[in-house]
Amino acid sequence: MRVLFQYDFNPEGYRDFVEEELKKITDTSLRNDFQRYVQTIFENLSRIDETISKYLINWSFERISHLERSLLRLGTYELIFEPNIPIEVTLDEMIEIAKKYGTEESGKFINGVLDKIAKTEAPSEKFNL
């Protein structure tokens, strides 16, 4: 989430932030997961953003706060591209982060959008976990 947040503020320099974050991760498995997430998210950022935009009611993508946009991007990525992460886990994590760092309404907003994405965009095998 922090990488996506940084990207919103500095699209040209977020790679430096990624490199600094990688230096902090000593566990090889976590490091590989982090790299996979970052690579896949940015390879599919247009698709992720289009998916989010499709489910925004009375909001434009540009009006979403940096925090909420980062959480929606991460949550949408997990819902669509991470088949082994249950939908409920993704929703719970994104909502809790939104409640902790966002406004009073952030958790509800994140829940509403990601729930719609989960029900219509998540691969069917995610419902069989």
Secondary structure, 3 states (H helix, E strand, C coil): CHHHHHHHHCCCCHHHHHHHHHHHCCCHHHHHHHHHHHHHHHHCHHHHHHHHHHCCCCCCHHHCCHHHHHHHHHHHHHHHHCCCCCHHHHHHHHHHHHHHHCCCCHHHHHHHHHHHHHHHHCCHHHHHC
